[in-house]
């Protein structure tokens, strides 16, 4: 299973619940970046993509936070040397997860799929990432447009007529 044959898979093997163990597709840009890193490292047959001096030999939760903090320290030092560099405000790495899930929800990802992606055991938790605005609600209704619906008794009806809206005019 890959993203249209152009990406790879990320396997999450642990988390807070059983639902956290999952397989996710990699978008092509991430897949290409990892493939290029592998080539740059001489195409090793084994080892970690991002090795560290941690006990496990790879990035862990605590080492990721340390690398994140170090990156901001380096950025601040570079800005002192060149004040024209764009300022990046500090943020917690977890914000990236929240932002990604929120953007997926805004793009129309349903709550059940979003829960699977996030590794949540319940969509109640996932709801924290869904903040539909009026335009998103309108787009959801426009998706059904003039599609035909079949009632319980087998009668066809226009979707817009069912919600009390006039049919779309053809131009």
N, C-alpha and C positions, 0 to 999 in steps of 0.2 A: 504494500500500500504506500504510494507516494503521491505527492501533489501533482497530478497530471503527468507523472513520469519525470518531473523536473526537480524534485526535492528528495529529501531523506526523511527519516523518522527520528523522533526524540522519544526515548523510553524513560518514563518516570517510574522508578522502582520502589519508592518509599514516600510516605507522607503521613498526615494526621489521621487519615481514615483509609479503609480499603479502596474507596473510590479514587484516592490519590494515585494509585498505581494505574498508569495508563500509557497509551501510545499516541503520540501527536505528530502530525505532518510538519515538516520544516518548510517554510516558504523558500522559494528558489534563492533569494538573496542571502539568506543564512546558510543554506546548503553550499552555495558557491564560495562564501567566505571560509567555511570550514574545509572545503575541498582544497582551496588555495593555501590555507595554513598547513594542511597535510603535505601538499607538494613542497612548500617552502621548508618544511622540516625534513625533507628527504624521503618522503613516503614511508615512514616507519611501519612495521607490521604490527606493533603493539605499543602500548603506553597511553598516557593521558593527552588530550588535546591541549589542555592548559595545566601543565604540571606546576606544583608549588612545593615549598619546603615543609608542608604540613605533614602530620603523621601518616595520613593516607596517601600522600603524594599528589593529590589533586585538590582543586578548589572546593572548599567546604563552606558552610554558611558563615562561619566566623572569618575565614580567609577572604571570602568575597566582600564582606563588609570592610575588611582591612584594605583590600585593593581599591575599593571604591573611595575610601577616605584618602588613600595615598594619591589617587588620581586628582582629587580636588585640591590637595596640597600642591601638587605639581602645576595644576592649572593656575592657581593663585600666584605661584612663583613666576610663571611665564607672563601673567598679566602685569606684574610689577615691572618686568623688563620691557613689555610692549603693551601699554595701556589701551591700544586700539583693538586688542583682541576682545572678542565678544565675551561678556560676563555670563557665566553659568552659575545660577544659584544652587546651593547645596540642596539635596533631596535624599530621602531614604530610598535605597534600591527597590524596596517593596512597592514604591509608587509606580514603577515600570509595569509590574503585574496588574495593578489596579487600572492604570491607563490603558493597557492592551485589552483587558476584559471589557472596560467601558467602551472603547472604540469598536470592538466586535459587536457589542450590544447595539450601539448607534448605527452600525452598518446593517443591522437587521437580523443578527444572529439571535435565534430564539433562546429563551432561558434554559431549556433542557439541554440544548447543545452547548451553551455556555457553561453550564454546570459540569458537563462531561469534560470540556476543555480545561476548566479550572481544577478539576479533581474534587469537586464538592460532592458530598453525599446527599445533599438536599438543595433544591432550588431556593429555599428560604435564605441560605447564605449567599447564593448567586444574586439575589435581588439587590444586594448592596451595590452591585456594579451596574445595574440597569437604571438609568435615569431618563426615561423617554420624554422628549419635549413635544410640544404641540405638532411641529412639522413631522416628527417621526410617527406620531399617531395618524396624522393625515396620510402619509405615505403608505402606512399599513392598510388603510381603507382603500386607497387608490389601487393597490395591488389586485383587489378583487374586482374593481371597475365594473364593467358590464358583463362579467362572467355569469354563466347560467348556473343556477342552483337547482337542486332537486329536493323537493319537500319530502317529509316522511311518507306522504301518500303517493309519491312518484311524480308530482306535478313540477314542471319547470317554472322557474320564476327568475326575473332579472334581479340581480343582487342589489342594485341601487334602488329599485322599486321597494324592496323589502325594508330598506332603512329610510324610506320616505324621500329619496332624492330623485330628481328627474334624470332620465337617461342621458348619456353623453351625446352631444351633437357632433355629427361627422362634418369635417371641413373639406 
